[in-house]
Amino acid sequence: MDNSTAYTPPRIWTAPKESGGRFANINRPTAGATHEKELPVGRHPLQLYSLGTPNGVKVTVMLEELLEAGHAGAEYDAWLIRITEGEQFGSGFVAVNPNSKIPALVDRSGPAPIRVFESGAILIYLAEKFGAFLPAEGARRAECLSWLFWQMGSAPFLGGGFGHFYAYAPSKIEYAIDRYAMEVKRQLDVLDRRLAETPYVAGEEYTIADMAIWPWYGALAKGQLYEAGEFLQVEAYTHVLRWTDELAKRPAVRRGRMVNRTIGNPASQLHERHDRGDFDTRTQDKLSPPA
């Protein structure tokens, strides 16, 4: 491989006028709101502002699992945030998540609203609030949290690393793709070896660790993420595939994957969710973004 390059980093970096790639229109080196826009508020205690990306799916699956388990207090409104249009930089969203990333949650069940941002933090918050899907103490809890944070630390190499350079970058860079493909395959091997030992990632129980990992690595194992299944030879990870297929059959997982989804078959999409009945009474106006 030719590692030569014509680019020499300047002494002081300045933002390019055009960064290129699929998300160039929303890339910027500063934080904060770009425009004034309040967030809508529905009638349920939990207000979710999100999009059906892997990070968003983690939380909608958790909420649907809580409802499936009988936790009525987990009823929620899910509002669509179109990140390619910069809606995450509205003043209301930034007030909930200063980092301007989905998902973001507001819990209005108490005397004062509580904001929770970052998907892992939301999963832990909901698990502790409802006493579900997170072991209460000891080794089982430590194992669950370890795998949850494994995902939080690993997925940026999969998404912002491999996914960006393989699928979205304006030009293909062999070194970058090789570097991140190697790391992603190593991660798949870590997960496959673990799932050869135990039915779920954290052990014998289905937990928030599974909910966090499945939307990223399950989709990757099925060739649905970045259309990279053949490139990464995902069929070799048989234990990941077994686990992926088993979780995909869960009714709450199937519902959670639909919420705030805007791509694929329209029958798989529910742009906003305000009631359990929305899954059964979806109409074209619910499937289509407002004018």
Steps between C-alpha positions, in 0.01 A plus 500: 500500500624846411495706820617818333271801512501850364339635814707658775304616808530876554641638822153631592189321376209696353167358388473436124228679308372161382578190707346257254308182563136427571479712815704799383205737535480449877869469586644790699772547761282680757217401733176674592173582330483631146134601512210546736259206514316365800443129537148357494366338816244220501279361772719220635757524783790413270581717199751358253661707226677271261550334162497132408878464472671227706544739793134599487380140469672410827260722694178425312567128545554556873177697533301241308654220709399681817144533374498135390606408855206692646662827609217740412705798616729446203242636255670755280475743213770461236564809292698487178824700480629519143873529553585544132291818509674631813201472735735388778639854503168659592498688831255261664700192410830655606341581837433127546830381351782755480687252281232519228479125445201269501347348704397738776239432768302720737331334798202714609363253754634692802468850639765631258602369157818292486706499184705195405730486200740244351339166419689300764402747772136480389503119516644502852259774612197307377628168636547649846173695488299186427723237658528301180758360257797588720609269784481677833842418639812292496674321218193486275457876513871556436491267200198677353649846542834384362338382177283810479808719514681267262239599246524869583876489448501269198221636281679825406763287327220323314293809415719806487799292398414211270155621400619846410801402293336195339158647421490879535840659441527693171808296404611148592818488707649151509691550823194633687269224377755228579567643845136514603396176326766320702367650823136425419581138422690478828191634679277246327739228613486626860121488490485165321731336755289636784174379346651154453509481881165645597155564348505874560788741506507550878416140585180301543274807509388740229618847607566853386836375374319302230276797421804722453706260290230346279409809292864545395653155483182308423436720197863464398484120533194491273671714236256788559753756623698685232424204267830361621405141579688339214797732539539405868402133451245525780366148437802369692365635830244227556436569868434868431257397227318260735461770763401761242221284361367408844476862611339603172206270579414682822177703454642800687815498287291491184294796619798696630682468170205667322481811717650817347613293202508690170673258263410170338157359435227746611332210679805485731478868595317686776634854484343601832362288779246634749300193590528120475216512251714696256662175389161368389336817368785655304377716216683670218505833685687329784747345260572819310695796640295821538509748216 
